[in-house]
């Protein structure tokens, strides 16, 4: 996955915005509805990596399966965040699914209709 493809995918998710609260070198992807972060990446970094929110049980399984590419979140809560090195060892489809899952964890909840 290229830096442009990563940014484009993140921004394709509903209500996604890109901000730079940590400086122009770090892209922070949030939901505009509540401002919660679902992914961070230094898009110009070598190697390219992305940190994202992940269910703790899934996080543990992913780190066991991909110990070199998936680690606890860099400078983030190690229980709820992972960092993925995008060096071609992990299929883009899995990365995209993990980004969708991260987005789903933080996106604003749609209020249920009133039931009668």
C-alpha positions, 0 to 999 in steps of 0.5 A: 500500500502506498501513502497516497492509497492509505490516505485515499482509503481512510478519507473514503470512509464515512465522515472521515477527515484528515488533520495535522495536530502533531505537525505536518508530518503526521496525518491523523484521520478522524470522524467529523461527527465526533472528532475521534481518531481512527488512524494515524500515519507519517505518510512520508515515513520509511517504512510506511506504517499506520496506527489504528484502533483495534479490539484487544482480543483481535489485536493480540491474535494479529500480533501473534500472526504477524509479529514483525509487521504488527506491534502494539500502538506506537505512543498510544494505548497498547491495549486498544491500538496497533501499529502496522508496518506496510512493507507488503507482507500484509495483504492490502485487503486485510489492512483495509478491513482493519481500517474499516473496523477501527473507523467503526469503533469510533464513528458516531452512533446513529440514534435508533428510531423510537420504537412504538 
